[in-house]
Amino acid sequence: MTPLSEYQHRLGEYRATADRQTALAKSIGNARLIVALIGVSLFWLVFVHRGASPWWLPLPIVTFVVLMIRHDAALRAQRLAERAVRLYQLGLARLDGTWQGKGVSGAEFEPPEHPYAASLDLFGRGSLFELLCTARTRGGEETLAQWLLRGASKEEVAARQGAVKDLQPRVDLREQLALMGEDVRAAVHPEALAGWGGAAPVGLTRVHRAAALMLPLITLTTCGIWVLYGLRIPFLLAILAQVGFSYVMRSRVFQVLGGLEEPARELGLIALLLGRLERESFTAGRLLQLRRSMDADGVPPSRQVARLARLIGLLDLRRNQLFAPVALMLMWGLNCACAIEQWRRQHGPAISQWLKTVGELEALLALAGYAWEHPGDCFPEIVEGPPLLDGENLAHPLLAPGRVVANSIRLDAAQPLIVISGSNMSGKSTMLRTVGVSVVLALAGAPVRAKRLTLTPAAVGASIRVMDSLQEGNSRFFAEITLLRRIVELTKHDPPLLFLLDEVLSGTNSHDRRIGAAGVLQGLVRRGAIGLVTTHDLALTHIADQVQPRGINMHFEDHLEDGRMRFDYTIRPGVVAKSNALELMRSIGLEV
């Protein structure tokens, strides 16, 4: 079954389930109303008209409670089915290319001065991150973002690829994880929860815990003595003791609870995710390694996290207006703080590893979902040796399958530079982005939109989208050369650089542009970098002959048809032979 037919089948099933549960909830709601009216009538007959026995009253009460429970279950099933409908609607949108703006943009993960994130559209609406991300936790989103921002080693890529291939066919697992818990996107930074777990002990000793338990018991006992015997002095003394002890302990309680409230929002979901992953049998080495890391203490972490979530749930009862007076007398907050601190001493240091494991598993599941939805994509081969990028029929993953045109490209130590010429809108920038995104996906462990891709590990540097800044007083040219400097700096470190420069130095005059572009490219190649540079200025195509080893020229063509520019987006060898700019200007009425 293809991804399209599988998603359509599941969508149809969940739509039918949602409709059934909606109808059932409506029917039960009507039945509850009828039972309530019968109960009111029976109450009037029993206590006002005195025409019926009181023994009839439990029947409508019990029936109403049963219907209320069943109604709540039907509503929960309806909401779950509706969430599944949205899940597969988004999956179908990814398949037909209409997913933009419907997922998580990840804009907050884009570093301001990253060497390729902005140019390759990694984050934001319609970005690579939005296409890939299915994570439920903030840690999963951050892990996936970091994989896109920083390429992995050959060994790490191989481990991720093995895990992705293992997870790829597990559609049921991805569905179950997507539908667990509440339909909310976790927004808590995992560092906050890990920092709370690894903090130094507060100092709530056994004596403090014993006092927190005994003082409420003494207060309740003296309250009973006051009620029964009229002796209120012991009760007042007990209250004073509680108040004094609470005042002394307030700073320690705040240290335990102060940093937990926000991170705790993810705990319930994390416990559910851990519990489901603990039940899954894996075969890939990386997944087995992650599975073992969760059981380091011999107790499933899902149980431990669930216990902490329950303690926090008990703590939240003190906010209930009806329970608040009782909570005050029972020193509820202090006793909960003691229990939570005891949990932190036992399991707190492991929180960081649990969150890291969940984040990595979610990132792998996101890549596996992408791989399953695109069975025609290939897993690239990462090799060692001199710089190499050899791609056959590379295509951009953000373009709809019906619109994209695949092209082949090869860069290596003997052919380190390709100068691509052609008119605006002919496909030059898209070619750069296609190569860059393919390398990013490859070094993240994901499949790529290609028939074949072989490459060595590379540091990507891209100057494609360059913006001036009015606030900072920077021109486009200054912004571009600043970015070029950061890209050149990458040649000082391993791995070798793959540069992608679009219309290089277009913000200056043609004389300085030719000299500056030749100098930059010669310097990059001399430092062992490989890359692509585009231009519609034919004078720059001679740079390919000036670098050593020599580069080559390739081009995109266009032609004028019925007064409109037509493009086939197919790359060809050599320098572009013609330009249709003047004809296009004349066709719209400009005098040239």
N, C-alpha and C positions, 0 to 999 in steps of 0.2 A: 504494500500500500504506500502510495506517495505521500509526502508531507501535506500536500494540498487536500487529497482525499481523506487522509486521517483527521486533519483539523476540521474539515467540513462535516465528517461523520460525528466527531465528538461535539462540535458546536450544535448540530441538530439534536443530539441526545440531550444535551444540557438545556437547550431551549425548551424541549418537550417536558423535561423535569421541572424547569422553572414554571412553566404554564400549569402543570399538574399541582405543584405545591401552592401556587398562587390561588388556584381554584379551591384547593383543599382548605387553605387558611381562611378564605372568604366564607366557605361553608361552615367551618368550625366557629368562626366569629358570629355568624348568624345563629348557630345553635346555642352559643353562649348567651346571646341576647334573649333567645326564647326561654332558656333555662332560668336566666335571671328574672324574667317576668313571671315565670311560674313560681319561683321562690318567693318573690314579693307577694304574689297572690296568696300563696300558701301561708305566708307569715300573717297576712291580714285575716285569713280564715281561722288560723289557730289562736291568735292573740286578740283580735278585734271582734270578729264575728263568732268565734269559739265554735266553729262548725267542723273542725277537723282535729285529729289527734296530733300532739307535738311530735310524736314518733315519725311523722312524715317529713319533718324538717331536714334531717340529715341527708335524705335522698337528693334533693336539688343542690345542696351544698357540696356533697361529694361529687356529683355529676359536673358541677361548675368547675371544681378544682381540676378534675380529670381533663375536661375540655380546655382549660387554661394551659395545662402542661402540654397537651397535644397541639394547641394552637401555637405555642412558643416553639415547639419542635418543627412545625410546618414552616414557620417564618424563618427559622435558622436554615432549614433545607432550601427554602426559596432564595435566601441571600447567597448561600453557597453556590447554588446553580447559576445565579445571575453573575457571580464573580467568575465562574468557569466560562460563562458565555463571553464575558469581556476578555478573559484570557485568550480564548481561541479566536475572537474577533481581531485582537492585536496580532496574534500569530498569522492569521490570513492577511492582515495588512502588511506585515513584513514580507510575505511571499509575493504580493502583487505590487509592492513598491509604494504603498500609501500610508506608511507607518510614521511619517515625519510629524513630530509634535504630539504623539500619543504615548510616548514612553518617558523615561527619565533622561533629561538632557545631560546631566553631569557637568553643567557649566561651572559649578563651584570647584571642580577638580583641575581646571586649566591653570597652570602656573603662568604668571605674567610674562616671563622672559624665557619660555621654553623654546628650544631650537626647532621644533617642528609641529607642536600641538595645534597652534592656530592655523598654520598653512595647510595642514592636512585635515582640518575639520574633525578633530578627535572629539570635541565636546561642543555642546550647544544643541539647538534645535536642528534635527535632520543630520546629526553627527554619527560617527562610527560608534561612540559609546551608547547612544540611544538605540541604535540598531542591535547592539549586542546585549545590553544589560537587562537581566531578569532577576537580579539580586533582591532579596527581601530586607537585608540588614545593611546598615551603613558600612560595616566592615567588608561586606561583599562588594559593595560599590567601590570602596577605596582600593581594594585589592585589584579589581579589574582595571581601574583607572591607572594604578601604578604599573601594571603590566603593559598597558598601552604607551605609557610615558617613558618606560625604560626597558630596552631589549634585554632578553635573557641570554645566557650562555648556551652552547650547543647541547650540553648535558641536561640543562634545565628545560630547554625546549623539547627535547626528546621525552623527558618525564611527563611534561604537560600533555604532549601529543598522545602518549599512551593512556593517560587518564581521560582525555577528551574522547578518544575512541571507545573506551570502556563505557563512558556515560552516554555516548551519542544515541544509542537506541532506547534508552530508558525514558520513554515519554511519560509513563505512569509516575515515575519518581519525580520528574520535573513538575507534573501537574499537582501531585500531592503537596510538594513543598510550596508551590505557588498559592495553594488554597488554604494552607494552615494558618491558624490564628486569625486575628482581626485584619480587615482589609485596609491596612495603613502602611505607609512607607516609613520605616524606622529612620529617625534623623539624629540619633545620638551618636556622638563620636566614640568609637570603641576605646580610644585612649583614655577617656574619662572613666569608664567602667574598669579598665585594666589598672589605671592609676589608683582607683579606690581599693581594688583588691590587693595591690602590692604595697599599700601604705603601711607605715609602722603601726604596731598594736597601740590602741588608745590607752589601755591600762584598766580595763574593767575586770577586776579580779573576782575570784570565787566569793570573797566576802561581800563585794558589791552586789553580785548576783543574788546571793542569799538574802541580803538586806532588802533588795528590790522585791523579792518574793514574800518575805516575812512581814514587812511593814503593812502591805495591804491586808494580809490575814489578820494582823493585830487590829487594824482599823475596823475591819468588818466585825471582828469579835467584840470590840468595845462598843461598836454601834448597836449590836444585839443586846449587850448589857444595859446600855442606856434605854433601849426600848423596853426591855423586860423589867429592869429594876430602877430606872430613873437616874442612874449614875452617869453623868455626862462628862465629868472631868477626865476619865481615862480616854474617852473618845476624842476630846479636844487635844489632849496631849499626843495621841496617836496622829491626829491630823497635822499638828505642828511638827512632829518628827518627820512625817512624809514630806511636808513642804520644805523643811530644812535640808533633808537628804536630796530632794529633787534639785534644790538650788545649788547644792555643792556639786552635783553630778551633771549639771546642765551643759557645761563646756565639753565634757567627754561624750555626752549623748549627741551633741551637735557635730562633733568630729566623726562619729560613726555614721550618722544619718545625713549630714549636710551634703556630702558629695555623692550620694546614692540616688536621690530622688529622680533626677533626670535620666541617668543611665539605666535605671531600673525599668524604664518603659520597654526596653528591648528584651528583658529577661524572659518573659513568657514565650515570645516568638523563638528566641534562641533555644529554649528548652525543648520546644516542639521540633525545631529543625534538627537538633542534636539527637533527639529520640528517634526520629525517622531515619537519619543517616546511620545510627548505630545498628539498625535492623537490616541494613542493606549489605549484601555480599558483593565485594569488589574483587577484581582480578589484577588490575593495573598496579604496578609497584608503588607509584606515588599515592594512590588511593589507599592502599594497604598501610603505607607509612602514616598517612593522616589518620586512618582508623586506629592504629596503635597509639598514636599520640593522645587520642581522646581517653584512652583507658589506662593512662599512666599510673593512676592511683588505685586501680583495681575496681573502682566503682564507676558505673556509667555517668558521665558528666551531666547527662540530661536530668537524672534524678537529683543531682546536687544543685543544679541551677533551678530546677522546679521547686526545691525546698526553699531556696532563697526567695524565689518569687512568692511563695506562700507566706513567708515571714513578712515580706513587704506588704502583701495583701492584708495581713492581720494588722500591721502598723497603720494602714490607711483607714481602718475602722474608727480610729479616734476622730476622724473628720465627720463621722456620722453624727448629726445633731442629737439623735435619740440616745446614742451610745456614749457620747462625749462625757457626760457627768460620771457614768460608770467607769469609763477609761481613766478619768482623772483620779478617782478613788483607788483604782487598781494599779496606778502608776504604769499604765499600759505602754506608753512610749519608752520608758526606761527599761521595762522588761523585754520589749521587742528589740531595743538597741543592744541589750546584753546577748540575746539569742543571735542577732545578726553579727555582732562582733565575734562571737564564738565560731559562727560559720566562716567568717572571713579569716580567722586564724588558721582554720583547717584547710580551706579551699581557695582562699583569696589569691595566693601566688599562681594558681593554675588558670585563673580567668584569662590572662593574656594569651596563653596557648590555646584555650578553647575558642576564643574570639578569632584568633589567627586561623585556626583550623576551619571554622565555619566560613570565614571570609574567603579562604582559598578554595574550599569546596563550592561555594556559590559562584566564584569566578570561573571555575572549571565547568560548572553546570551551564553557565551562560555561554561559554564557548562551545560546549557540547550541543546545546540547543541550536546555535547558529549552524554548526556542522550538520546537524540532522535536517534542518530546513533547507540546506544547500548541498544536496548529495553530489552535485557535479563539481564542487570545489575540491581542490587537491590539498593534501598535507605536504608542505614544502620540505625539501631535504636541506638540512643545515650541515655544511662541510667545513673542515679546517683547511688552512692554506692561504695563499695570496687572495686579495679582495676579489670577489666574484659575485655577480648577479646575473643569472641566466633564466629568463622567464619566457615561457611560450604561451601565447594567447592570454596575456594579462588583461583583466578588466576591473573596473572600479566597483566595489561591492555596494556603494550607496546609490548607484544608478539602477533603474528598473531593468530587468533582463531583456525586455523588448527594445530598449533604447541604447544599450551599451554596445560598443564596438571593441573587440579584443585586439591587442597588438602584442608583438613579441619584441624583446629587448635583451641585449647582452652587454655587460660591462665586465672587464677583467683587467689584470695588470698590463696586458698587452694592448688593450683598447679601453683606456680609463675614462674617456670623455666622449659624449655624444652631444653635438650642437644641433638643436631642433629648430628649424625655421618654418615660417608659415604666417598667414595673416591672423589677425585677432579672431577669436571664436572658432578657429580651425581645429582645436583639440590639443594644443601644446600644453596648457596648464593642467588639463585633465590627465594628460599622459604623465606629468610629474606627480600629480596626486595619486594616480593609480600605482605607480612604482612605490611611492612613499608608504601608502596605506598597505600595500601588499607586504612590504618589509616589516612594518609595524605588526601586522597580524601574524606573520611568520615567526617573529621573535617573541610574540606573546604566547605561542603554542597553538594558534588557531589555523584552520584551513584558509586558503586564499582562492580568489576567483581567478583561476588559471588552469590550463591543461597540465602545466609542469612549472615548478620553480625550484631552482637550486641556488643557494647563496651562502656566503660566509657571514658570521656575526658582524654587524655594522652599527656604527653610531650615525643616526640620521640627522642631517641639518638641512632645513628647507627655508627658502626665501621666496614664497609664492604670494602670500597675502601680507603686504606691508602697508601700515597706516601711519599717516602723520598725526601729530598730537598738538592741538591748539593750546591745551592747558599747559603742556610742558614746553611749548615753543619750539617743537622739533618739526622739521620739514620731512617730506616723504624720503628724500635722498638721505638725510641724516639718519632716519629710522632704518633705512635699508643698509647703510654701511655699518651701523651699530650691530644689526643682526648678522651681517657678513663677518664682522670681527668675532662674534660669539661662535659662528660656524667654523671659522679658521682655527679658533682655540681648541676645537674638538680634535684636531689632528695631532695634538700633543699627547693624547691618551689613546689607549686601546679601548675598543676595537677600531679598525680603520673607518674612515668617514665615507658615507654616501651622501653627496651634496645634490640638492635639487634647487636650481636657481632659475626663476622665471623672469624674463625680460631684465636681465641683470643690469644694474646701474642706469636704468631708463630715466632717472630723474636729473641727469646732467647732460652737457652738450656732447655731440657725437665724437668729437676729438678726444676729450677726456674719458668718454665711455669706452672707446676702443682700447685705449692704453690701460685704463684701470681694470677692465674686464679681463684683458689678456694677462695682466700681472697677477690678479687674484686666482685665475684658473691655472696658470702655470705653477703658482705656489702651492695650490691644493694638490695638483697631480704630483708635483715633486715630493710632497709629504706622504705619498702613498694613498691618496684619496681617489675615489671613482665617483662619477656622477653625470647628471644631465643638466644642460643649460638651454633655455629657449630664447628666441629672439625673432622679431620681424624686421630687424635691421640687418640687411644682407651683408653689410660691412663686417659684422661680428662673426660671420660664418668662417672667415679665414683663421679664426683662433684655433680651430681644430687642427690645422696644419702647423701651428706654432708650438704646441705643447709637445713634450717628449715624455713617454711614448706618444705617438700621434693619436689624435682622436678622429672621429668620423662625423660626417654631416648626415642628418636625416630631416625629413620635412613632412608637413601636412599640406594637402592641396585644397583648393576651393575653385568654384566656377560660378559665373553669373548666369542665372536662368530666369527669364521673365522678370527681370529687374530685381531679383533676390539672390543673395549669396547662398550657395549650396555647398555642403561639406559631406565628405564620406568618412571622416575621422580615422582614416587608415594611414599609418605611418609608412613612409617610403624612403629608400636610400637617396643620398645626395641633397643638394641645396634646392630650395623651392625655385622653380623656373619662371614663374609669372606672378603678377599681382593684379588683383581686380579692384583695388581701392578706388582708383580714378573713375572706372566705369560705374562703380556703386555710387559714388558721389554725384555723377551726372544723372544716374537713374532716379535720384530723389530731388533733382532740380537745382543742384549746386553748380555754379559756374567754375570750371577749373581750366 
